[in-house]
Structure formats: structure tokens, C-alpha cells
């Protein structure tokens, strides 16, 4: 042991400086030790043993069951903080259910020094907070009583209210004293939309009412409400808000909006009423409801004066899946859609997921056409599809269709005037389909279906059934075939049409059906069929459209049990009433080739008449050129069937054959080198039938080997059929090697020019050879005059009589004849013409023979001395015999059908000759002629012919001469 230090002077004890230093050091280290103990002590302590006590403590403080399943940590520095993991607050039957990754409690130091856990700030990290919705009946919206003097934070959490999930919740809560308001601020994400919110919740008063103010901001818009929480549950207050872009909130067009109204909230429903809105400068009134149970849904009702629908439709088409089901009930006095003004627009729209539903949509289109629509869409973008039922009714459909862009200029104004109907529409990105279409258009029922496929080359499929269909008036009159081709060039189509009755250019079709297709400029008519004028008509073929259209496999068939109804459609009255019109008809045509030179073949059967053609047809002109053949087994019967009278006896039995090369157009018919054989009649030549100023005009030349001419019953009182003279005008050069008129001598090498104009037939320059002589003349028959007028001039020279001239008992049987006549008559019938016949005629015969009387013998008998012998000789000579004469000159004047001989002298060698006097009553068929002789001294005697022309009586006129001889 070391020695003790010496005592200090004065007896004082010696100082120890190291003790002071040690005390000072201890004092200095004590805080550090305390801090170290506070820092490391809790961290080194296993608090998991106190997990249950902490859960009970937290449950008592929060008023909810608390379960701690994770680690528990306590830190006193830098501030007292208790952190527990795997926290569950509440339970299935509680008001609130919270599951958090971590619960952090900032503790109160004074309470902690008193060994009490008093949280001053609560933080939930990674929590999933479930709030029951709807709340229990009568449950008020008010803060729990334990929520005082507390600050709270929610970090990186998720809040589920009923079925509404708020993601990425970051919020702060400040709760003051029991009388202070509760303030909550923060932000969250709801269905890809970032929303900031600020809430102030006051403490309820003595009446249980608590004030509440809420502001939501997001997507360039904000909504705020202020009101009160009701003691029985719910909220009532005012609502106001606005934003710069409504499209950020709803499937709507971009634009600012403002709103103001009243808001009421219940457990199931948030309702905004008495809303005054301004949407992109357009004022509106309405209401909105947000239903949160059983599933979230927003419904909006708007009433406005005018709305632009195109931006809304574009927004709906381009919108993705809606944040929540959305409904819109819209009423507008006026609206515009694609430039079309709609009036009295109303309708309901509902968006739920990818489905958009339209209900009770109605509007007045231009022209006051009412439209109603119900339907729904499914899918979005390229898979979107609209299915709707559409109804319409209007009395001015033309105005409506014109406003919709349908080109109606130049169409018949009587088409599409009124109608009503319904249809089902299916529309997607690829096509628009119409089904169950049923309508009444212009008083006629229409039904069917159709589909239009979109694309670079649209394709149309259409099937329609019409009760009555007017085929004309749908295209402008000035629209030519090139313009029609241009309209058809960019589209494909498949059409099937049917009509119980159709009309086109005055024609009525029954049972019309059309099956046609258009593909890549190729028009295929599978079958066009109809019944017109009691005839069955069928057409098929293929047309290749283009600068030079081409037809292939063209086929036309027409059949009818009687041709009369079909022939009645042709211009003119012939042959509608003739027997041939009642014969069965069959027509078949086929063709192929370009439209400018279509090779055409065909055949026609009309009763026993057969016609064939083989040539080319130019549809543009139109004009047919080719061969035409007609055949019939009986020419007289065909003439009777065509003209309606009995078979004439002058026409021989035999068949008819016509072969000709023709060129036919609407304005002209040219027949070149035609050859017509009808029984014994054979004609050839060239004719041209063209449309004149007032009627068709026939020109050309006709030649015949043998020409039979019918006779005429001059006693007939039947009117002559002269109406045919006004059917056409004509100028024909006629020639015939042999002309055989019935009852008249045969003419050879006949020629004439026939002219027909304005119903007047003129035959001029007529000439022919007859019995070695020449005859010439002219004829004019004016059938347009009333009564008709007939004029005939003619002459004959060098004619040698080959036999009896008239066949009468007294006749000329030989001689050289010259004659001239100039006659005129008027009347409707042959008898009338004969009764009004006027004119004059001359006949001169040289070196002839008179048969039926021996005039020289009569003169010789008159010289006999014995009167009895002389009388007997006269009667014998005048009763029979023949007389040669050197010359006979006759001249007659005709008045009213009576021919009076003004001159009649017969010169006989070595005699005084004979005279002929009297008259012929041509109209009545009578005659009174006297052939008189005179001897040197006595009176005249001779032979009188009297009675009917066809059988006159021979009466010797001897009384004066016998009296004179008796006196001698």
C-alpha cells in the first residue's frame, strides 16, 4: 500500500481532482446511455410476446377487433413508434374491415412515461380497407367516437366500398378534439383516373346532423359538394363543379362544362337533381344518379334546346370500356347529325362495358318523317356491332331522302312520296344488314332483306318483294348508258326482286321476278320473268360492262295462248281484230357479241306462220341487219287471217314464202333483194319503209313474174276498205311480166308508178301490152275525201282482138282497136262509185268483125220482092251471123252512171253502113241499144238490144220498115 500523502497545511484534507472529473464524465455520459438504452433497448426486446396484449390494447382504443399476425416492433427514438405487421382490424361482421401489411402507431410521450400507449398518429401501409356498402339500415355517416385527437395516414393502400375499388390511395387524416371537424386529404386512382380529394366532416350536433364538405378533382375537372349528414343516414346538400374537358370523364366530345344542382346520397344512390349545366357553351337541364348498389351505375338525364350529335357519336365509338355503366336520357328540340337537322329528338342510351344500348330513340327527320329506334351494340373498334329495330313513317319521304343524300334529281316526283315501315338493322365495321323489312311505300306493300358489305369495292345483296312496283321514273331521263355504267362500275351486287304487279311505260306486268348479279363489271341476269298482256316473258343473259359492252348467252322467250293482247300493245289497230290475232304465239331470240354488233338468231311462231331471223343488232342505234324468212302453208288462208275476209277465189292455193335481207331501225325498214312467193304470186325487189313527217313512207321497186289482181263487185254496197290508205305514204315503181286481173284479159310487160300520200292513191305512167297493142293510163283514188273520189284516164292503141270482146249476144270478135276514156266517180262503195260515174269514152275499131248479126245479109234480104221472104230473111240475118266492117267509131258521154252514145257509126264497104245509138245504165245494169241499117229508099230497120247488161234481149226493129213495104 502506497504511503499517504502528507497532510495539507492548516490541517485540511487534500483534494482529489479525478473524482470530479469522473462525476462530470458520468453526468455527460448519462444522456448518451439513456439515449442508447432508448434506441437499442426496444429493438433488442422481443415484443412478439406482448402481441396479444398489444392487440387487446389496440382493439380497445379503436373499438374494433384487432389481430396481429406479423412481427411487432417498438422504437422510442427518434419518436416513439409501434409497428406491427400482418394487421387485421375488424371482421366479417364489423363495420370496417382492414388488412394491412403494416400498422404504425406514433405514441404520445407523456402517456408513454405513464406506461400507457396513447397513439397520436396512425399509419396504414399496404392496406386493403373494406367499407361495407350499403351500410346497415339507419347507420349514420359520422366519425366513430374514438376518432379524436388523432392523425392518420394511409399509404400505398386500396379501399373497397361495396364493389367500387379505389387504388393507390395516399391520404392523410387529422382529427382534433371531440368538437373539432375531421379533415381528410389525399388522392387515389379509380379506373385509370387519378383523383384528388379533400373532405371536411364536422361533429354531429345535438340533433344528430353533421356538416360535410367534399371536393373531388381529377381529369381536368372538379366537383364539390357541401351539405349535412342526416341522423337517419344519408346526405343532402348542394353540388357544383366544372372542368375543361368532359371527354376525360365520360364518353363525350371534348369541351368545357359547368354544373350546379342539389345532391342527395343514400346507402344505395347518389342523386343530383335540378341540375343546370353548360356543356361546350350549350345550356341544358337535367339530373344524374350514381347507383352504388347492387352494382355501380351512372345515369344522366339531359334536356337541351340544341345538340351536335356527331361529336357524341364519335366519342362513343372511340371510347374504351366505360369506367362504370353509364346511362343517358336525352331530349333535344333540335339536333344535327352529319349535317342533317333532327327535330324533337328523344332517346335513352346505356353504356355497360363494351355494350351500348339505345332505347326509345325517336326524332323528326327533314320532311317530317318520324323515326324510332331501339337497339344495342356489342364490342369495340373493329369488332363493334350494332343491332337495332327501326321504325319510320312520313308523308314527304322525298324530302327526307334528299336530305339524307339520295340523288333524286330527275326522278318522277310521284315516287317515294309517303310510307311507313319497320326493319331490323345490323351494322358492324364490315357490313350493314337489314332484315325483317316490311313497309308500305306510296300505298304499296314492300318486304325483304338486304346486306351491304363495305370495302374498296362495296357489295350489295338485296331481296325485295313488292305488291305493286313502278319501274319507270327512277332514273333521270337524260341519264345515258355511260353514266349508268359509271354508277355500276364500283360496286358488286346480288339482286332478287319480285312484284305481284309492275308497270313500265304503260305496260302492266304480273308476277314479275328478277334474279341478277353484278360482279367486277359483269352483269348476269340469271332470269327475268313476268306475265304481260296474258303472255309469259323470260329473259336471261350476261353483259360485260365497259367502254364497249358485250353480251353473251342472251335469251328471250315469249309465249302466249293468244297473241291478241300482246299485239294490242303495238301501235295501230292492225291486226288486233283480225283472225290471226287469236292464234298462239311463241318467240325465241338468242344472241351474243358486242352491243354494236350483236349476233342475233330467233324464231317466231304465230299460228301456222313461221318467221326466222339471223343477223346483227346494234343496240346503240338500235338497228338490225340480216336475213328474215317468213313461211306459211297456205297463202290464201294467211291473207284471210291477216285481212279478216274469206279466201278470195282469184288467189291460187299454195304456200307463202318470204326471204329478204332487211335493215330495221325504229325510223326505217329496208328490205333488199326480197323474194315473195304466195301461191301463184311471185314478187321481188327492194323497198324502204321510213318514218315520215306525219306517217311512215314506203319507197322502192317491186317486180313480179305473175301478178294476180282481184276482181271488184260493182254491185256491192259494202264500203270499200280505204282506211289503209292513210296508214302510210308510198312511192313505188311497179313492174310485172304478166298481170292477170279477174274477169279481164291478161296484160303483159306491165309497169306503173304508185304514189300514196295523205290517203290519196295515184297510179301514173301505167303501161302494158295487150293482144299486140299498148295500153296506158292513170288512176287516182282519194280515200281521204268524203266521199272518196275515183278518177281514171286511159288509152289503148294497136290492140288486135283475139276473140269476143264483151261476151254479149252482139259483140266484136276481131279487129284493131283503139280506145280512150276519162272517168270520175265518188262514193264509199262500188255501187255508189258506179252510180256517180261521169266522163266520156271513145272506141275505134278497124277491119273488124261483128258477131251475132249478118248486116250485109239483112240488107240483101231487104231487097227481096216478096215481103214475107224479105221479113224472114231480115229476121234470120239479124238473129245470127257475122259482119265484116272497115271501121267502127263510138263516142259516149257518161252521166250519173248512164252512158249515152253520142256517136256510133259502122262503115261497111259498098253499103251505107250502120249506126249504133242508145244508152247503157251502168249503175242499174241495164241497156237499150239500137243497131240500125237503111236501104236506099226505106226507113231504118235493125236490131235492138234491151234488158240486163249480162243477158240482154235481141229484138229486131222492123215495124217501120215492114209498114213501109206493105204500103208499097
DALINWO-V654148 format. One record per pair of residues at least 12 apart in sequence whose ideal C-beta (glycine too) atoms are under 6 Angstrom apart, sorted by the first residue. I is the first residue (numbers start at 1). J is the second residue. D is the distance in Angstrom with one decimal. If there is no record, write none. Layout:
I_J_D, I_J_D
This chain:
38_76_4.4, 38_77_5.3, 39_77_4.9, 42_74_4.1, 42_75_5.8, 42_76_5.5, 47_72_4.3, 47_74_5.4, 48_72_5.6, 51_68_4.9, 51_72_5.3, 55_68_4.8, 57_117_5.6, 63_144_5.9, 63_146_5.0, 64_89_5.1, 64_90_4.6, 64_94_5.8, 65_91_5.4, 66_89_5.4, 67_88_4.2, 68_84_4.8, 69_86_3.4, 70_85_2.5, 70_86_3.1, 71_85_5.1, 72_84_4.8, 80_107_3.9, 80_112_5.4, 81_106_5.6, 82_105_4.4, 83_102_5.9, 83_104_4.8, 84_103_4.9, 85_102_5.3, 87_100_4.5, 87_103_4.1, 97_130_4.1, 98_127_5.7, 98_129_5.0, 99_128_4.9, 100_124_4.6, 100_127_3.7, 101_125_5.5, 101_126_3.1, 102_125_4.3, 104_123_4.1, 105_119_4.3, 105_122_5.8, 106_120_5.3, 106_121_3.8, 108_120_5.0, 121_151_4.4, 122_152_4.3, 123_153_4.4, 124_154_5.0, 124_157_5.9, 125_155_4.9, 126_156_5.4, 127_157_4.0, 128_158_4.9, 129_159_4.6, 130_160_4.8, 131_161_4.7, 133_161_5.1, 133_162_3.1, 134_267_3.4, 134_268_5.3, 134_293_4.8, 135_267_5.2, 138_233_5.8, 139_233_5.7, 140_231_5.7, 140_233_5.5, 141_229_4.4, 142_204_5.4, 142_210_5.3, 143_182_5.0, 147_175_4.9, 148_175_5.5, 148_177_6.0, 148_178_5.1, 150_175_4.6, 151_174_5.3, 152_173_3.8, 153_172_5.2, 154_169_5.4, 154_171_4.6, 157_169_4.5, 162_292_5.5, 162_293_5.8, 164_296_5.5, 166_188_4.2, 166_190_5.5, 167_189_4.5, 168_189_4.6, 169_188_4.5, 170_186_5.3, 170_187_5.6, 171_186_2.7, 172_185_5.4, 172_186_5.9, 179_203_5.8, 181_200_5.4, 181_202_4.5, 182_201_4.3, 183_200_5.4, 184_199_4.4, 185_198_5.0, 191_323_4.1, 193_218_5.5, 193_219_5.4, 194_218_5.6, 195_216_5.7, 195_218_3.7, 196_217_4.6, 197_216_5.2, 198_215_4.7, 199_214_5.0, 200_213_4.5, 208_231_3.0, 209_228_4.9, 210_229_4.4, 211_228_5.5, 212_229_5.3, 213_226_4.5, 219_248_3.6, 219_249_5.5, 220_243_5.4, 220_244_4.7, 220_245_4.9, 220_248_5.6, 221_243_2.6, 221_249_5.9, 222_241_5.7, 223_241_3.5, 225_237_5.3, 225_239_4.8, 225_263_5.0, 226_238_5.9, 234_265_5.8, 234_266_4.7, 235_265_3.8, 236_264_5.0, 237_263_5.5, 239_261_5.1, 239_263_3.9, 239_272_5.3, 240_260_4.7, 241_259_5.4, 242_257_6.0, 242_258_4.0, 243_257_5.9, 244_256_5.2, 251_315_5.0, 251_316_5.1, 251_319_3.7, 252_315_5.3, 253_311_3.1, 253_312_5.9, 253_315_5.1, 255_280_3.2, 257_279_4.9, 258_278_4.5, 259_275_5.7, 259_277_4.8, 260_276_5.1, 261_274_4.9, 261_275_3.8, 262_274_5.2, 268_293_4.4, 269_289_6.0, 269_291_5.4, 270_290_4.0, 271_289_4.8, 272_288_4.3, 273_287_5.0, 275_287_5.7, 282_304_5.9, 284_302_5.0, 284_304_3.9, 285_303_5.0, 286_301_4.7, 286_302_4.1, 286_303_5.9, 287_301_4.9, 288_300_4.7, 296_324_4.6, 297_325_4.2, 298_324_5.8, 298_326_5.0, 299_327_4.0, 300_328_5.1, 301_329_4.2, 302_330_5.2, 303_331_4.6, 304_332_5.1, 305_333_5.1, 306_334_4.7, 307_332_4.7, 307_335_4.9, 308_336_5.5, 309_335_5.2, 309_337_4.3, 321_353_5.7, 322_351_4.7, 325_352_4.0, 326_351_4.3, 327_350_4.4, 328_349_4.3, 329_348_4.7, 330_347_5.9, 331_346_5.0, 332_345_4.4, 340_403_5.6, 342_363_4.1, 343_364_4.2, 344_364_5.0, 345_363_4.5, 346_362_5.2, 347_360_5.9, 347_361_3.2, 348_360_5.7, 354_379_5.4, 354_380_5.2, 355_378_5.4, 356_377_4.2, 357_376_4.3, 358_373_6.0, 358_375_5.0, 359_374_5.5, 361_373_4.2, 365_400_4.9, 366_399_5.7, 366_400_5.7, 366_403_3.8, 367_394_5.9, 367_396_3.9, 367_399_3.2, 367_400_3.8, 369_392_5.9, 369_394_3.0, 369_400_4.2, 370_393_4.9, 371_392_5.1, 372_391_4.4, 373_388_5.4, 373_390_5.2, 374_389_5.0, 375_387_5.4, 375_388_2.5, 382_429_5.2, 385_428_4.3, 386_427_4.2, 387_426_5.2, 388_425_4.8, 389_424_5.5, 390_423_5.2, 390_425_5.5, 391_422_4.6, 393_420_3.7, 395_418_4.7, 397_416_4.7, 397_419_5.4, 398_416_5.3, 410_476_2.6, 411_473_5.9, 411_474_5.8, 412_473_2.7, 415_473_5.4, 417_442_5.8, 419_439_5.7, 419_440_5.9, 419_441_4.0, 420_440_5.7, 421_438_5.8, 421_439_2.3, 422_438_5.9, 423_437_4.1, 424_436_4.6, 431_451_5.7, 431_453_4.4, 432_452_4.8, 433_451_4.2, 434_449_5.9, 434_450_4.9, 435_449_4.6, 437_449_6.0, 444_467_4.7, 444_468_4.1, 445_467_4.1, 446_466_5.5, 447_465_5.0, 448_463_4.8, 448_464_3.7, 448_465_5.5, 449_463_5.6, 450_462_4.1, 458_491_5.0, 459_492_4.2, 460_493_4.3, 461_494_4.6, 462_495_5.2, 463_496_4.4, 464_497_5.3, 465_498_5.1, 466_499_3.9, 467_500_5.4, 468_501_4.9, 469_499_3.9, 469_502_4.3, 470_503_5.2, 471_502_5.7, 471_504_3.9, 472_504_5.2, 472_505_5.6, 485_545_5.1, 492_518_5.7, 492_519_4.9, 493_518_4.2, 494_517_4.9, 495_516_5.0, 496_515_5.3, 497_514_4.4, 498_513_4.7, 499_512_4.3, 507_532_5.8, 509_530_4.0, 509_532_5.0, 510_531_4.2, 511_531_5.1, 512_530_4.3, 513_529_5.1, 514_528_5.0, 515_527_5.0, 521_545_4.5, 522_544_5.5, 523_543_4.3, 524_542_5.0, 525_540_5.5, 525_541_5.4, 527_540_5.3, 533_565_3.9, 533_566_4.4, 533_569_5.8, 534_560_5.9, 534_565_4.5, 535_558_5.7, 535_560_3.7, 535_566_4.8, 536_559_5.0, 537_558_5.2, 538_557_4.6, 539_556_5.2, 540_555_5.0, 541_553_5.5, 541_554_3.7, 548_594_5.5, 549_595_4.7, 550_594_4.8, 551_598_5.9, 552_592_4.8, 554_591_4.3, 555_590_5.2, 556_589_4.2, 557_588_5.5, 558_587_4.0, 559_586_5.0, 560_585_4.6, 561_584_5.5, 562_582_5.3, 563_581_5.7, 563_583_5.9, 563_585_3.9, 563_606_5.9, 564_581_4.0, 564_582_5.6, 567_581_5.2, 578_642_5.9, 578_644_4.7, 579_641_4.5, 580_641_3.9, 580_642_5.7, 583_606_5.4, 583_607_3.0, 585_606_5.3, 586_605_4.4, 587_604_5.1, 588_602_5.9, 588_603_5.4, 589_602_3.7, 595_619_4.3, 596_618_5.3, 597_616_4.9, 598_617_4.4, 599_616_5.9, 600_615_6.0, 600_617_4.7, 601_614_5.3, 608_632_5.7, 608_633_5.6, 609_632_4.9, 610_631_4.7, 611_630_5.2, 612_629_4.5, 613_628_5.2, 614_626_5.5, 614_627_5.0, 621_665_5.8, 623_665_4.1, 624_664_4.4, 625_663_4.7, 627_661_5.8, 628_660_5.2, 628_662_4.8, 629_659_5.4, 630_658_4.0, 631_657_5.4, 632_656_4.2, 633_655_5.2, 635_654_5.6, 635_656_4.0, 635_678_3.9, 635_679_4.4, 636_651_4.7, 638_656_5.5, 648_710_5.5, 650_708_5.6, 650_710_5.1, 650_742_4.4, 651_679_5.6, 652_679_4.2, 652_680_4.1, 654_679_3.3, 656_678_4.6, 657_677_4.7, 658_676_4.9, 659_675_5.0, 660_674_3.4, 661_673_5.6, 667_691_4.6, 668_690_4.4, 669_689_4.1, 670_688_4.9, 671_687_5.0, 672_686_5.0, 680_706_5.8, 681_708_5.7, 682_705_4.7, 683_702_5.8, 683_704_4.9, 684_703_5.5, 685_701_4.7, 685_702_4.3, 685_703_5.1, 686_700_4.9, 686_701_5.9, 687_700_3.6, 688_700_5.2, 692_729_5.8, 695_728_5.4, 695_729_5.9, 696_728_4.2, 697_729_4.5, 698_728_5.5, 698_730_4.0, 699_731_5.0, 700_732_6.0, 701_733_4.2, 702_732_5.7, 702_734_5.6, 703_735_4.5, 704_736_4.2, 705_737_5.2, 706_738_4.9, 707_736_4.1, 707_739_4.8, 708_740_5.2, 709_741_4.2, 710_742_5.9, 711_742_3.5, 711_743_5.0, 712_830_5.7, 714_830_4.7, 714_834_5.0, 715_831_5.8, 716_830_4.9, 717_829_5.0, 717_831_4.8, 718_829_5.8, 719_828_4.4, 719_829_5.3, 722_783_3.5, 722_788_5.8, 725_759_4.7, 725_761_5.7, 725_783_3.9, 726_759_4.2, 729_756_5.6, 729_757_4.8, 730_756_4.0, 731_755_5.1, 732_754_4.5, 733_753_5.8, 734_752_4.9, 734_754_5.7, 735_751_4.7, 736_750_4.6, 745_770_5.8, 747_768_4.0, 747_770_5.5, 748_769_4.7, 749_769_4.9, 750_768_3.8, 751_767_5.7, 752_765_5.8, 752_766_3.8, 753_765_4.7, 758_784_5.7, 759_783_4.6, 759_784_3.1, 760_782_4.4, 761_781_4.4, 762_780_5.0, 763_779_4.1, 764_778_4.6, 770_799_5.8, 771_799_5.2, 771_800_5.2, 771_802_5.3, 772_800_4.7, 773_797_5.8, 773_798_3.7, 773_799_3.1, 774_797_5.5, 774_798_5.8, 775_796_4.7, 776_795_5.6, 777_793_5.6, 777_794_3.0, 778_793_5.0, 779_792_5.2, 787_826_4.9, 787_827_5.3, 787_828_5.3, 789_826_5.1, 790_825_4.8, 790_833_5.6, 791_824_4.8, 792_823_4.7, 793_822_5.1, 794_821_5.3, 795_820_4.6, 796_819_4.3, 797_818_5.1, 799_817_4.2, 800_816_5.7, 801_814_5.3, 801_815_5.3, 809_852_5.0, 809_954_5.6, 810_852_4.1, 810_945_5.8, 811_851_5.5, 812_848_5.6, 813_849_5.2, 813_851_4.5, 814_848_5.6, 814_849_4.1, 815_845_4.2, 815_847_5.7, 815_848_2.4, 816_846_4.8, 817_845_5.2, 818_844_4.5, 819_843_4.8, 820_842_4.9, 821_841_4.2, 822_839_4.9, 822_840_5.8, 823_837_6.0, 823_839_3.8, 824_838_5.2, 824_839_5.6, 825_837_4.4, 834_897_5.3, 834_922_5.5, 834_923_5.0, 835_897_4.7, 835_923_4.1, 837_894_5.6, 837_897_4.8, 838_894_5.8, 838_895_5.8, 839_894_5.0, 840_893_5.1, 841_892_5.0, 842_891_5.0, 843_890_4.3, 844_889_5.3, 845_888_4.1, 846_887_5.4, 848_885_5.8, 849_882_5.5, 849_884_5.4, 850_883_4.4, 851_882_4.8, 853_878_5.3, 853_881_5.9, 853_943_5.6, 854_877_4.3, 854_881_2.8, 854_883_5.8, 855_883_4.2, 855_914_5.6, 855_933_6.0, 857_877_3.7, 857_881_6.0, 858_874_5.4, 858_877_3.8, 858_878_5.5, 858_933_5.9, 859_911_5.9, 859_933_6.0, 861_873_2.7, 861_874_4.9, 861_877_5.5, 862_935_5.0, 867_965_5.2, 874_958_5.9, 875_956_5.5, 878_943_4.5, 878_956_4.8, 885_906_5.1, 885_908_4.9, 886_907_4.8, 886_909_5.9, 887_907_4.3, 888_906_4.8, 889_905_5.3, 890_904_5.1, 891_903_3.8, 897_922_4.8, 897_923_3.2, 898_919_5.8, 898_921_5.4, 899_920_4.4, 900_919_4.6, 901_917_5.5, 901_918_5.8, 904_916_3.1, 904_917_5.7, 912_934_5.6, 914_931_6.0, 914_933_5.2, 915_932_5.0, 916_931_5.4, 917_930_5.3, 918_930_5.3, 925_948_5.6, 925_949_4.8, 927_949_5.4, 927_952_5.6, 928_946_4.8, 929_945_4.6, 930_942_5.9, 930_944_4.9, 931_943_4.9, 938_961_5.5, 938_964_4.9, 939_960_4.4, 939_961_5.5, 939_964_5.5, 941_958_5.1, 941_961_3.8, 942_957_5.2, 943_956_5.8, 944_957_4.8
